[in-house]
Amino acid sequence: LAQALFGNPDILLMDEPTNHLDLESIESLNKGIINFPETVLFTSHDHQFVQTIADRIIDVTTGSFYDKNITYDEYLDELAAKEENG
């Protein structure tokens, strides 16, 4: 990550960035991403990481596309309400 940032990129693409990291490393990663002034696009199964970092959720599933400026918990609430209402 540090090496990628030396080139002043316009975007960071990350796939499961918290995998195999200890808590201290995840906290450092969070701070680095929060302070990164450009776009960060990532995939993750780490709920806490997504909730801490993401301010826009893009979900691409078979036959549908979701793109909204909300937190991960708000997104999960919307999904639950949609399921509840059929």
C-alpha positions as CSV (number, residue, x, y, z in Angstrom):
1,L,0.0,0.0,0.0
2,A,2.7,2.4,0.9
3,Q,4.6,1.8,-2.3
4,A,1.3,2.3,-4.3
5,L,0.8,5.7,-2.6
6,F,4.2,7.0,-3.6
7,G,3.0,7.3,-7.2
8,N,0.2,9.6,-6.2
9,P,-2.5,7.5,-7.8
10,D,-6.0,8.8,-8.6
11,I,-7.6,5.6,-7.5
12,L,-6.8,2.6,-5.2
13,L,-8.3,-0.8,-6.1
14,M,-8.2,-3.3,-3.2
15,D,-9.5,-6.8,-3.0
16,E,-10.1,-8.0,0.6
17,P,-7.5,-5.6,2.1
18,T,-7.9,-6.7,5.7
19,N,-7.3,-10.4,5.0
20,H,-4.4,-11.8,7.0
21,L,-3.9,-8.5,8.9
22,D,-3.8,-8.2,12.7
23,L,-5.9,-5.6,14.5
24,E,-3.1,-3.0,14.7
25,S,-2.5,-3.3,10.9
26,I,-6.2,-3.0,10.1
27,E,-6.4,0.2,12.2
28,S,-3.4,1.6,10.3
29,L,-5.0,0.6,7.0
30,N,-8.2,2.3,8.1
31,K,-6.4,5.6,8.9
32,G,-4.4,5.4,5.6
33,I,-7.5,4.9,3.5
34,I,-9.5,7.6,5.4
35,N,-6.7,10.1,4.8
36,F,-6.3,9.1,1.1
37,P,-7.6,12.1,-0.9
38,E,-8.7,10.2,-4.0
39,T,-11.1,7.3,-4.8
40,V,-10.8,3.9,-3.1
41,L,-12.7,1.0,-4.6
42,F,-12.5,-2.2,-2.5
43,T,-14.2,-5.5,-1.9
44,S,-14.5,-6.9,1.6
45,H,-16.3,-9.4,3.8
46,D,-15.1,-7.5,6.9
47,H,-18.3,-5.7,8.2
48,Q,-16.5,-3.4,10.6
49,F,-14.0,-2.4,7.9
50,V,-16.7,-1.6,5.4
51,Q,-18.8,0.3,8.0
52,T,-15.7,2.3,9.0
53,I,-14.4,3.2,5.5
54,A,-17.3,3.1,3.0
55,D,-19.4,6.2,2.3
56,R,-20.9,4.7,-0.9
57,I,-22.1,1.1,-1.5
58,I,-22.0,-0.5,-4.9
59,D,-23.4,-4.0,-5.1
60,V,-23.4,-5.9,-8.3
61,T,-25.3,-9.2,-8.2
62,T,-26.9,-11.3,-10.9
63,G,-29.5,-9.3,-12.6
64,S,-29.2,-6.2,-10.4
65,F,-26.9,-3.2,-9.7
66,Y,-27.1,-1.0,-6.6
67,D,-25.2,2.3,-6.2
68,K,-26.0,4.7,-3.3
69,N,-24.1,7.1,-1.0
70,I,-24.9,5.4,2.3
71,T,-23.1,3.5,5.0
72,Y,-22.9,-0.2,5.1
73,D,-25.3,-0.5,8.0
74,E,-27.8,1.7,6.2
75,Y,-27.5,-0.5,3.2
76,L,-28.1,-3.7,5.3
77,D,-31.2,-2.0,6.8
78,E,-32.5,-1.2,3.3
79,L,-32.0,-4.9,2.3
80,A,-33.8,-6.1,5.4
81,A,-36.7,-3.8,4.8
82,K,-36.9,-4.8,1.2
83,E,-37.0,-8.5,2.2
84,E,-39.6,-7.8,4.9
85,N,-41.9,-6.0,2.4
86,G,-41.4,-8.6,-0.3
